[in-house]
Structures are given as structure tokens and as C-alpha cells.
Amino acid sequence: GNMSSRKGLNGVCSVHEYTGSFGGQSAHFKMTSVCGHVMTLDFIGKYNSWDKVDPAELFSKAPTEKKEANPKLTVVKFLQVEGRGCDCIVLWLDCDKEGENICFEVLDAVLPVMNKPRSTERMIYRAKFSSITDTDICNAMNHLGEPNRNEALSVDARQELDLRIGCAFTRFQTKYFQGKYGNLDSSLISFGPCQTPTLGFCVERHDKIQSFKPETYWVLQAKVNPEKESSLTLDWDRVRVFDREIAQMFLNITKMAKEAKVESVSKKEKVKQRPLALNTVEMLRVASAALGMGPQHAMQIAERLYTQGYISYPRTETTHYPENFDLKGCLRQQANNPYWAETVKALLSEGINRPKKGHDAGDHPPITPMRAATEAELGGDGWRLYEYITRHFIATVSADCKYLQTTISFSIGPERFTCVGKVVTSPGFTEIMPWHSIPLEESLPHCEKGNIFPVGEIKLLEKQTSPPDYLTEAELITLMEKHGIGTDASIPVHINNICQRNYVIVESGRRLKPTNLGIVLVHGYYKIDAELVLPTIRSAVEKQLNLIALGKANYHQVLEHTLDIFKRKFHYFVDSIAGMDELMEVSFSPLAATGKPLSRCGKCHRFMKYIQAKPSRLHCSHCDDTYSLPQNGTIKLYKELRCPLDDFELVLWSSGSRGKSYPLCPYCYNHPPFRDMKKGMGCNECTHPTCQHSLSMLGIGQCVECENGVLVLDSTSGPKWKMACNKCNVIVHFFENAHKVRVSPETCDLCDAALVDVDFNKAKSPLPGDETQHSGCVFCDPVFQDLVELKHAAMRHPMHRGGQGRRQGRGRGKGRRPGGRLNPKKPKDKMAALAAYFV
């Protein structure tokens, strides 16, 4: 009850402190969290450059290193500050392979600063839990184990394989095809050992649809009249025939008979079994098929419900409850919910049914509601998913659905017909899952063998076979699970990737229709090396990774063997790329035939074409050169002005009227002219000393929020003038309706920012005494103070380009800051059960 809470040094993760007992002794506890993986795997320095490194080197020569997954959060430093001087650590990370991997990332950070153990004293503990409830947490604390190094190594192996294989293939095919075609409409032509087989399933279904040839068939339909004003439609025992003449023959023979004779009547009690306990894959399938939620969205909601304590751990392959699982306790939690209170109370009074025996994967119990909730509490999609999970759980402890099936067999002449009726005798679990209920059918007449009924109508129906439909997400999830592509945690990610890469589009009914690019890629892989797209090789790799987790395979041997296989495949792919290129030529237009003329090339002075399809770029067909541009904005010609360095016409990039804009030279943007510039910098970061568009001439002062940015005048923004940071999304609006705003070579005595000269319209001048001109510091001048307002740019996407900028340019305003200053938004504190106890 005497717990104190505070924010950690990174301002994101909270720290909770209290006094309790541990190992029979009084102890001071610190509990905190991390935000997912602490570290991520990446190539070192130069190997991250697409231009300087041959992708083939990424398989073995390129060294990798662990980097902070989110450097801005400084999680490593935060953990070291909180862990310093602690005697023990109890790790409360998600209880799966990824969670086990994060355990060792946390240990790598804190063990060097913790107190050294005395003799054989134990200092590292691992808590195993499946839900965030008092009972489960206390039980986990009383049965602490150790982190599993093998499971962590299997995650390390998967990370390195995916990084090396994915980057090598992605870099090669992206550069090769984007250098040749202008309308691919994808900024990244990615390859992934799991992603590509996932796409393969979608294209395989597309191919079946395209190659399908409909066939005509005929069905004989008969109706009998057991009573004067009722008719019964019968199904033909032959089902259908594909020959018109034969079908006509059967019709003629049957029409000769005027009566239908009952040949047999059978009644059978049948059972529709209650569902197995819920695992991740089934939850994702239902979320997509019935709730209309994409797998990744469903997983995010499930994780939120878990961290809030509403459901058990949502990543599990198990469909079998352990013998000691408190089913009644979970059920009692739901006794007051108006949607299912009656069903739950009846089950508790009459006795629950033991759930069916499913598959025990040895990871976590099935997904189960852990506490009661209301629609008002969870709202929207959160409630819909929680409701399904709860109904599914109640169904697993309910009775099976029982029904009586009556089958009547008729003969009309020599042909046999049948009709089937079902009557529910005990609804069982279908009361709580009504969508599984037996459909209400017209009741069959009472009849016995030998009864005769008049034939009302006999006709021949002409029908056609229909092609399969495009794969639904639910069907794709089933295929991925069946073939061992991805894990319960990664399946949603792979499906999301092929959608984001523009390989498939999600149509109504959450059906996945491949795009031209997705189809050509898969057909190209089949043509060069089918194993790149077939699920077999990845399935084999997943099995090897599982053996690492079980301690039955050597981490280094699996890694080296798999990389060697894919390195050979990569070289063969590069040598055979012409095969895929032939397919690309059919579907896509070459760069020279794409886009519209925009700006002149500085080399040949002919117009370059602006290719708007992702990634947008400029192409000079005469020089056969392509110049990349900043993304996620609009590009237009900038006053036909030219760069003084290379004579290329400048273009203006803009993210919209509420966003940023700046000019850039296409050549300088791709080939930085000065040492202190990096690729991808516009004129607002160029250090040319005299160019009128450069940072040197238009920079005003250091950004008021970020460390490296400089506020640069946007000389195209009048009459609603603004300056924008050349690093972050800060925008400063000032001097609306001014005729001219110029950056002066003079600087402010107080803050070293550049002064600005402003010339206002006489009729709209806000200056005192009807003045129209004034020079001063944006930050310090009291005349300008009320004319300045700081905002954040409306970006369509996150910043189009990252990278650290230099700290040159004008000085930082140290006096008055612009009015209306906003604090940058900070990430939410994501506990996500990725917590560590510091004892």
C-alpha cells in the first residue's frame, strides 16, 4: 500500500518503488518496464549504404552489431541508472521466445552496474506467467525460474537470417528494377524469407482464378407434394452431370413417373462439438473473417486487452487447458454480464463440461477472459474482440449441440432423391455462439417406408462451375500455419507487409487481391528459383530455429548453413535476373516512357521527367540518369532558377499548405557537394556560402525544440510567411501580409540569431505608428513578439528523411521564444508486461 511512482529519466517508462519481502528477507523493490525490444540488429556503418556495398557481401562479410532499438528513449541508460546497486533482478517479460530474448537484452544492460553476488548467491530470476491477475502474478513470484538462453538464441538467429537475406535480395531487386521502370508504384521492392512465401499463396490463388475455365453442368430437381398446399424440394442422388443429352435423358425418364415412393426413413442423433480452446491463430482467423479486423490490428487490440488485465496472454499455440486451470473461477467473473449472465449462471449451477482435449504446445494456456468488462469500458473494436474471446471461452465449457437428423430417400421412376431435415434437441454451446447454431429448416412431413406422394414438378437446372475466390486473410492465416510460415506472433506482420509494399490490396470481405507488381515478382521467383517463394525452405528453417530453442541444434551451425544456402541462391538469382526482367517488361513502362517533363538537366540541358509513382524521382532519358527526391509530398519547378554549382534547375518540395516546403537541386540532393552535407539534403541544409537559396543565406536561428535543426526562412511562403526547422517538423508563422521578408547579414546581440528585415503593406501594417518597415530579431525584438507563432507541420507521413544534421548555421535564440510554443509529443508509457523487478 506504500508504493511511490515516478517517471524514469527517459520520461517514458514509469518506476514503482515499495518495500516487501524477497527470499524470506526484507527488500526494497523497484519495478519498471521497457518498450518492446531494447536492442535491434543492424549492419555496422558503411554496410548500411546501398550505393557503396555489394548486396552479396551482406551474407557473410558484413559485420552486424546490436544497436538501441529506439535511441531517443535511451532505455539502456535508463535501465543502468535504475539497476545500479541492486542485488537481484526478477524478469517479468512476455513468456515467449521474443520475451526471453528481451530478458537477455535487459541483463546485458544492468548486470555490469548491479552489486556483485556473494559466493554462490543467485541474482537472476525469471517469472513465468500467462495473465496479469493477482493469482497468476503471486503464483509466478512464488515459483521463480531462470531465463532460457536457447530460446533467446533462436530469436537472435531468426533476426540475423531475416536481416541478411532480406536486405541482400531487397537491395538488389529494388535498385535493379527501379533503375529501369517508372510505374512500379512501390518505394521498396522487398524480399523476405517469410513475406515472399506469404505473397506466393495469394498469387497462387490468383493464378487458379485466371486459368479457370467454367464448365456447364445440369442438375435434376424434383418437388413432391406430401400435402395439398405444401411442397418438398428433393436433392438428386447423382448430384450433377456434365453431358446435356444424358441429363435430358434422365429428365425424360423421371417425368414419366407421376408419383414418388418413400424408400427409406432414417433418424440419427448427431452432435456438433463445442470448439477447442482459443489460440492465437484461431483468434486472428475469426477477427478477420467475422469481425472485419486485419490480423495486425487484432493483435494490437489483444495485446492492449492483455496489458490491461482483461485477457490472458494472447500469443499461444495451445488449445488445451492444463488440469489445474481454474475454469470455474474464470467463469464466475462473467456471471453479471447482461449478454451472457443467464448462460453462465446455468453452467455454474448445473456443472461445467470439461473442455475438449486439444493440442498442448507447452507455451501458454489458451486465450481466456481474466476479468469482467463492459462495452463502455473497452469500446469499439476492443469490446468486439473481448466479447468474442469471452463467448468462445464459455462455449468451451458448455455442452455440445445435439440435434436429430432425419433423412428421407425417395424413388421417382428409376432415379433416387433425398431430403434432409434437422431438429435441435439441445442447443448446448450454440446458445452463446448463435452463429454456429443449426439453421432453422422447414420441418419434414411424417412418413414411413412405402408411402406414396404425388410429384409436383421435375425440371433440369443448367449451372456452371465457378472459380475459387481470392484468398481471405483467414484462409491465408490457415495456409501459413499449415506450412510453418512465421509464428503466431509474426503471421500478422508478414500479412501487413505484403499489403504495405503494394503487393496485394485488401478488398471487401478482407480478400487479398495481388497487384501487378506482386504477381510479376512471384512469377519471376518461380521462373528463376521456385524455392524462394515456395513455403518448403522457410518451413525447414523454422524447424531448425525451434531445435535451437529446445537446445537440440547449434546456433552457429544453423546460422552458417542457412546463410550458405541463401547466398548460393542469391548469386543464381542475380545471374538469372533477366528471366524476371522479361516479365517486368510486359507489365511496366521503362523510365524513359514514364512521367512528365518538369525541370532541365544540368548536363544536357534537356527536360528531365518527373515520375510521380513511388518512389517519386526525376529521370533524364538523354543522360540515362535518375535522381531520387524527398517522398510523401509534391514536387514542382522552382521559378526556373538554377543551382550555381551544377546548373540543374531547382525544384520545390512541399508537404502541403500546413506543412513544410523547401527548394532543392536534384544533383546536389543525390551527390552532396560539400563534406559536411549528406545525401538527401535540400537547399535549406546546403552550406554554400553565397547561394541565395542556401542555409547560409536563409538560416535565422537554431530550432527552439530540436538540438541539431536550424530555422530557415521559406521564401516561397508569402504572404503567410513562415520559417521551418530543417530537421524536425517545427514551423514558425510570422509577419502575415508582409510584402517582403529578408534575412539580414547582421545578427542579434543577445542571441546571435540573424535579424530579419520586414516590409509590410501600409494598409495592413501591424507595426506601431503606421510604420511599414522594421528590422529586428524574431526571438528578442519586442515589436515582433506578438507577430510570431510556433506550430508543428502537418506531415502526411513521418519525416521523409532521417539522419543527424550538422550543428552549424545561425546561433540559437536565447531570449524570447516564439509564442504558442508546443512541447513535443512523447510516446506513451507501454508497460506491455515487459517489466523488470529490481530488488
N, C-alpha and C positions, 0 to 999 in steps of 0.2 A: 504493500500500500504506500510505501515511502519512495516511490520512483521519481527521479528527476529526468527530464528530457531536454535536449538541446540539438541544434544543428551542428554538424561537423564542419571542418574548415573549408570543405568544398561547397558548402551551402545547399547540398542536395540530400545527402544521407543523414538521417537523424541518429542520435546516440542516446540510449536509455540506460540510466545507472541506478543500481539498487544494491542492498545488502541481503545476502541469503546464505545458505549452506551448500557446500560442494565437497563431496567425498568425506562427509562427516565433520567438516571444519567450516568455520565462518569464513565467508569470502565476499569480496566486492565484485559485483558483476558489471560489465559493460556490454550492451547489445547494440549492434549496428547492422548495416546492410551494404550490399554492393548493387550496382545496376547492371545485371547480366554479367557477361564475361569481363574480367578485369583486363585481360591481355588479348591481343589478337595476333595472328601470324602474318608476317609480310616479308617481302624481299628487302634486302638492305639497299640503301642509297640508289646507285646507278641502275640497278636491275628493275627499278620501277619506271624507267624511261622506255617508252615504246619505240622511240627512234634510235636509241643507242645500243639496244641489246637484241641479239637474235633470239626469237622465242624458243628455239631448240635448247638454248643454254639454261632455260628455266627448269629443265628436268633434273639436272644434277649439279651443274657448275654454280648456279645462283644460290648464294647463302641466304638463309632466312633468319629472322630474328623475331622475338616476342616484343611487341610494342603495346603501349596502353591503348585499350580499345577506344576510349574516349578521353584524349589528353586534357580536354577542358575541365573534366570532372576531377582530375588529379586523385584518382581513387587510391593509387599506390601510396602516395604521400599521406593521404588521409588515414589509411589503414595503419601505416607505420607510426603516426602520431598517437592514434588511439591504442595501438598494441604495445607501445613502448612500456617496459616494466611489468608486463603481465606474466603470470606464472603458467597459465594453461589457456588453451583455446578450444572451444567447442564449436564445431562447424555445423551450421543449420542450412545447408544449401539444398536445392531441389534434389530429390533422391532418384536421379537418373544419371546416365553417363556424363551428360553435359554438366550437371551439378557436381559430380565427382571431379571433373576437370577443373571447375572453378574453385573447388576446395584447395587444390594444389597451387592455383594462382594466388589465392589468399595466403597460403602458407609461405610461398616464396617471398611475399611482401613483408610478412610480420615476424617470421621466425628469427631473422637477424637482429631484431630490436627487442625481442622478448627476453625475460630472465632465463639464464641457463639452468637446466634441471640439475637437481642434486642427485648424484649417483644414478640409480635406475628409475627415478621418478618419471612418470608418464605425464606428458604435457599436451598431446594432441588427441582430441576426441571427435567422433563423428556421430551426429544424431540422425537416426533413421525414422522418418515419419511420412504419413500419407495424407494427412489433413491437418488443418490448423484449428484444432479443438483442444480444450483443456485436457481431456483424457489422453488424446494422442500425443500432445506435447509432453505431458508429465511422464507418460509411458516411455517416450523416446529418451527423456533426460535420465530415467532410471535404468536404461539399457543402452548406454553409450558404447559405440564400437570404434572402428578406425576407418579412415578414408581408404578407398580402393584404388591403388596405383595403376592396376591393369586397366580398369575401366577408363581412367583418365588418359592413359596412353593410347587407347583405341580412338579416343576423340582427337588426340594430337595427330595420330596417323591419318584420320579422315580429313582433318584440316589441311595437312600438308599435301595430301593427294589432290584434294579439290583445288587448292591454290595453284600447285604446279601444273596439273593437267589442264584445268580450266583456263588459266592465264595464257599458257602456250598456244592452245588452239584458238582462244578468243582473240588474242592479239594478231595472230597470223591471218585469220579469215576476215577480221574486221578491216585491217589495213589493205588486204588484197582486194576485197570486193568494194569497199568504199572508195578506193582509188580508181575504180573502173565504172561504177554505176551511180546514177544520181537520184534514183527514186526508190531506194530500198526502204526508206521511212523507218529506219531504226538506228539510233545513235551507237548501238553496240551489238555486233553480231556474235553473241556469246555462245560458248560451248560449256557444258557441264556434265560430268560423268553420270549424274542423276537427272539433271534437267533435260538432256538430249533424249534419253530413252522415254522420258515422260512425254515430250513432244512427239516422239515416234508413235506412241499409242494413238494420239489424236490424228496424226496423218494417216496411219494405217486404216482407221475407220473412214476417213475422208476418201481414201483410195477405193475402199469397198463400195462406198456410195457412188463414186464416179463410174466404176466399172460394172455396176449393177445393171442387168438387163431384165426388165419386168416380163413375167410370163403370165399368160391368161389361163385361168382355170375355172372350173364350173362346180357348183355345189347344188345338190338336190335338197330342197327344203319342203317339208310336209307339215300340214296343220291338221289336227283331228279335233272333233267336237264332242267331248265327253258329255256335255250338257247343251241344251238348246242355244243359250246365249253366251257360251264360253268356248274358247279355243285354246289349244295347247300346241306350241311350236316344237317340233321334233328335230333332233340333230341326226344327220346321216352317218351311219357307222363307217362308210368308206371315206368320209370326211370330204375329199375332193378328187376330181380327175382332170387331167390336163389335155384331154382329147375331146373336142366338141362333139364329134359323131358318137363316141361312146357315151358321153353324158346325155345326148339326145335319146340314145337307145334306152338308157336306164329310166329316163323320164317317161318314154312311151310305155315301157313295161309296167312301171308303177302306176301310171294313170289308168291302166286297165282295171286296177283294183279299186273298189269303192269303199272298202272297209279296212280298218286297222285292227289287228288282233294283238292282244297283250300276250307276249311270250313268257315274260318273267317279271316279277316284282321283288326287289331286294332292298332290305333296310339294314343299314350299318351305323353303329355308333362310332363317330370319329372325333378325333381330338386335334385342336390347333394349339400347339405348345406355346407356353409363355416364352418370352425372349430370354436369351442368355444375358448375364450381367453386362453392363455397358463398358466398352473400352474406347480408346481414342479414335480409332479408325471408324468404328460404327457411329460414334457421335458426329464426326465430320461428314460422314455419308448422309446422315439424317439431316444435319444442319443445312447441307447444300440442297438435297432433294426435297425436303419438306418445309424447311424454314426459309429457304432462299438466301442463305448466308454463304459467302465464299469460305473455303477452308481456313484461310489465314485469319479472316475476320472472326470466324467462330472460335478459333484457337485463342485469339487475343481476349475475347469475352470470357472464355472458360478460365483463362489464367487470372483474369480480374476477379471472377467469382471465387476462385480458389484462394487468392491472397486475402479476400475479404471474409474468408471462413465459411462460405455458403456451400461449397462442394469439396470433395476430396481431390487429390492430385489428378490433373486432367491428362497427364501423359502416361498411359499404361497400355500394355498389350494383353493384360489378363482379363478373362471373362469368368473367373471362378472366385467366390468369396472364401477366405480362409475359415477354418472350422470355428475359430474363436471370435469371428467378427460379430459385433453387436447389432444384428439386424433389427431386433425389436426396438432397441434404443433409437436407431435412425428413424424407424417408422413412427415412433411416438412423437418425434419432433414435428411431424406433419399432421397431427391429429386435429389441429384447429384451423387448417386452411380451408376456406369455404369451397374451393374447387374439388377437393378430394377427401374432405373430413369424414364423410359417411363411409366411403370405401375403406379408409384407414381404420376407423373405429370398428367396423365389422371384422376386418382381418385380425385386429388385436384381440377381440372377444372370442372369435371362432378359432383362432390359431393360424399362424402364418405357414406357408408352404416353403420348404427348404428350396432355395434357388437351384436351377438345373446345374449339373456339373459341367463347367466349361474348361477353357484352357488356362493353365497356370503357368505364366511366363516367368514367374519368380521375381517380378519387379514391384508392382504396387497393386493394391486391391482395385476392383473396378470403380468407375466414376460413380460417386454416390452423393446425394444431398447430405450435408452435415449439420445444417440448422435451418429452421423455418425462415421463409422470406415472403414478402408481399410484392405485388406488381408495382405498388407505389415506391417501394424501397429500391428495386432494381431497374424498373422502367425499360421500355423498348426491347431491344434485342437481348439484353441481359436477362429480363424476365422470361422471354420466349425460350431461351436455351435452358435456363434453370427449370422452367416448367416441364420441358421435355425430359431432362435428366431425372427429375422427381417422379414423373409419371412412369418412366422406364423402370426406375428402382421399385416402385410399388408393384408394377406388373411382374417383376422377377419373383416376388414373394406371394403373388396371387395364384389362384388355381388356373389350370389350363382351361381353354374354352372348349366346351363339349357340344356337339350337335349331331342330329340324326340325319343321315343322308339316304334318301330314297331314290332308287334307280329303276325306271320302268322301261322295259325293252318291248318294242312293237315290231310287227312284220306287216308290210304293205306289199302284197304280192311276194316276190322273192327277196325284196330288199328289207334290211333291218334298220330301224331308227331307235333312238334313245332319248329320254328326257330325264333330267336330274333335279331333285329338289332338296333343299337343306332347311332344317328347322333347329334353331338353337335350343338346347336343353339346359345349358349352364354357361352364361356368358364369360365367367372367370375374368381373366386379365383384360378382356376387351372392354370391360366397363371403364377402366382407367385409360385404356388406349383405344378409343372408339374407332379410330381409322383402321384398326385391324379386325373390326367386327365382321361377322359373316353377313354379306349383303342380303337384305330382305328380298325374297323371291316369291313369285306367285305360287300359292300352295298347290300341290298336285292333287288330282282327284283320287278318291279312294277307289281302288280297282284290284282285281285279282287275276291270276293267270287264266287265260281263255276268254276274258271279256272282249267284246267287240264294240268299236266306236266308229262312227261314220267319218270318212276323210273329207275335210273341208276344202283343202287346197293343196296342190302339189305344183311346184314351179322350179325352174332352173335359174340359178343366180350366176351371172358372169362376174368374175372378180379378177384382180391382178395381184401378183406378189409385189410387195413394196420393199424398197431398200431399207437398210438399218438407218437410224437417225444418228446425228453426230453424238459423240460421247458426252455424257453429262459428267460433271465433276464427281458425282457419287460413283459412277461407273469407272472413271479414271482412278479414283482412290482404291477401288477394289482391285483393279489391274496392277497398280503399283504395289499393293500389299501382297498380292499373289506372286508377283515376280521378284519381290525383295528389293524394290527400288525405293531408297530412302527409309527413314524410320518414322515412327508415329509422330515424332516432333518435327521432322524435316519435310514430310509429304506436303503440308500446306505451302511451305516456302517454295518448293520446286514448281508447284502449280501456279503460284503467284508470279514466279519468274518468267514463265513462258507467256503469261499474259502481258507483263510489263515490257517484255522485249519485242512486243508486236508480232509474236509467232502464232498466237491464237487470239480470237476475240470471243468474249462471253456473250452468247445470245440468249433469248428468252428461254426459260426453263433451265438456266445455267448450263447450257450446252456449249461445248468448246469447238469452234469452227476455225481450222487453221487458215492463216493468211497465205498469200503467195510466197512470202519470204519463208515462212515455216515449212511449207510444202517443198519448196526447192531445196532447202537445207537438208531435210530428211532424205529426199530422193538422191541428193548428192552424196550423203553419207552411205546410203545403200549401194550406190554405184562404185564408190571408192573402197569402203571398208564397212560392211554391214554391222560389224561388232561395235562400231562407235555409237550406233543407235539402237541396237537390239538390247534387251534387258539382261541377257545372259552374263556378260562380263562384269557388269556392275553388281549383279546378284552374287557372283562368286567373290568379288571384293568385299561386299558386306559380310559374307560368311567368315572371311579371313579376319575382318575387323572384330567380329564377335568372338572369334577364337582368342584374339589379343585380350579382350575384356575378361575372358574366362581364364586367362593365364596359360592357354594351350598353344599359343603361337608367339614367335618372337617379333617384337615391334619393328626392329631394324630390318629383319629379313622380309617381312610382309611389305614394308615400305619400298625397299630396294627392288624387290621382284616386280611389284605392281608398276613402279615408275619405269622400269626397264621395258615392260610390255608396251606401255603407252608411249614411251619415247620412240620405239620402233614404229608404232602405228602413226605417230606424228610425222616422222620422216617420210613414210609411204604416202601419207595424206598430202604433204607438201609437194612431193614428186608427181602426184596424180591429180592436183587441183584443177587441171584443165577439164577433167570429167564433170566436176561440179559447175565450172565456169560455162560449159556448154548449155547447161540447164538455166543458169542465170541469164544468159543472153536472150533466151526466149521470153522471159518474164519481165526483165528490167531494161531500162534505156541507158546507154552509155552516157558518161558525164557530159560529153560534147553536145549531146542532143537534149540535155535536160536544163531546165531553169530559164531565166530571163536576163537579158543584158542589164548590167547595173553600173559598174564602175570600170575605169580604164586600168589596164595592167601597166606597171611602171617600166616593164622590159620592152614590150612590143607596142604599147600604146593602143592596143585594140581593147574592145569591151570584154570584160570578164562576165560570166553568167553567174547569177545568184541562185543557188539550189536551196529551195526552202525546206524540202523534206529532211527529216532528221538523219544525220546531224547537218544542220544548215552550214553551207560553205560557199566559197567563190571558186570558179574554175576558169582558167584561161585555156581555151582549146588550141590556140596557136602555139603557146609555150608548153602545153600539156602539164600545167602546174595547178595544184589545188591548194587553197588556203582555208584553214579552219577559222571559224568565227565563234564568238560567245553564243551560247544557246539560250533557249527559253525567252526570247524577246523578238523584237522586229528589227530589221536592218533596212536602212535607206541611204541614198547618196548624201554626202555631207557638203553641200554648197559647191560641188565640183572643185573643192580645194585639194591640193596635193601635198604629200609628205615631202619635206625638204631633203630628206635623206635618200629616198629611192624613187621619187616621182610617181608613186602609186596614189590613185585618188582615194581620199579618206571616205569612210562610211560611218554612219551614226547608228549605234546600238541603243535600243530603248526597251525598258520593261513595262512601258505604259505611262499614261499621263500622271498616275500617282506614284510612279516608281523612279528609277534612275535612268540616266542616259549619258553616253559619252562617245566621242569620236574615236576611231582607231584606224591605223594603217594596216591593211591586210598583210603586207610583207613583214612589218615590224612585229605584228601580233604573233606571227609564226617563227620569225627569226630575230630575236631580241638584238637591238643594235648596240646596246651598252652592257658592260659587265654586271652592273647592279640590277639589270632587268631580267625577268624570267619570261619564258614562253607564255603567251596568253595575257599580256598586259596591253591595255589601251593607252590612248594619249594622256589620260588622267593619271597614269603612273610612269609616263616616259620622262626621263631626266635630261632630255635635250635642252641645252641652256638658253636657246633663243627662239625655238619654235613657238608660235602664238597659241598652239593647242596643248602644249606640254604642261606637266605638273609644275615645272619651274616658273611658268608664266601665269598659271591659273590657280595654283595652290594657295589657300588662305591661311589655314592653321591646322594643327593636329586635331584629330577627331576627339570629340568630347566623351566618347564611350569606349572605343577600342584602342588598343595600345599602339598598333602599327599604322593606322589609317591617317590619311590627310584629307581634310575637307577641300574639295576642288569646285570652283565656280562652273556651273553648267551654262555655258554662254549661249545655248540654244533655248533656254527655258523662259525667256522674257515673253510676255510682260509679267508672268508669275515666276519671278526669279527664284532660283534655289542653288544651293551648293550641296554636294553629296560626298560622303566618305568613299574613297577609292578602295576600301577593304570590306567594310561592313555595310549594313543597309540603313545607316543613319542619313537622313535628309534634313537640311535646314532651309526653310522657306523664308525669304526676306524681300523687302522693297517691292511689293506688288505695285504694278502700274508705273514703275520707273522706266524712263526712256532707255537709259544705258546704265550698266553696272560694269565697272572695270576694276581689275586688281592692280593696285599701285605698287611700284617697286619699293616704296617706303614701308617700314614695319612699326608696330606698336611698341612704345617704350615700356609698357607694363608687361605684355605677354609675348612679344616677339611675333605675333601674327601679322600677316600682311594687311595693310589698310585697303579699304575699297573706296572708289570714287563713284558716287551715285548721282544721277541726273534725273529728277522727277518731272512729270507733266505738271505745268503750272496750275491747272485746274484741279488736280488730284494730289497735290503735294502734301504729305503728312508732316513736313518739316515746320518748325516754329517760324513765325514771322513771314509766312508766304515765301520762304526760301525754296529754291528748286534744286540746288546743288549742295552736296555735303561730302566730306571725306572723313573717314574715321575707322575705328576698329569694331568689327562685328561683335566682339566679346566685351569690350570695355567702354565703348562710347555711349554715354547716357542718352544721346539723341537717337541712337539706333536700337536701344534696348527693347522698346515696345514693338519694333518692326520685324522682330526675329522670332521664329517658332521652329522648334525641333520636332521632327516626326520620324517614323520608320517607313522605309519604302515598302510599297505593296508588291511583293515578289510573287510571280506565278509559281515558282519552284524555289527550293533552296538556292543559295548563291551559285551562279553558273560556273564559277571557278574558285577553287580554294587557293591555298598557298600563302606563305608568310611574306609580307611586304617589307620593304626597307623602312627604316625609321628616319629617312631624310625629309627634306621639304621644309615647309614653314614651321615655326615654333608652335607650341601648344598654348592655347588660350588659358591663362591662369586667373584672369579676372572674372568678370561676369560671364556666365554661360548662357546660351540661348534659352528663352522662356519655354515653358511647356516641356521640359526635359523628361524623357521616359526612362525608367530603369529597364535594362534588357530582360526579357523573359527568361526565367530559369527553368530547367527541366523539373518535372515533378519527382517527388521522392518515391521511387519504385521499390518497395520492400520486396515484393515478389518472392518472399520466403528465402531470399538469398542473404540470409542473415548469419552473422558470426557472433558467438558469445565470447567476450574477453573476460577471463576470470582473474 
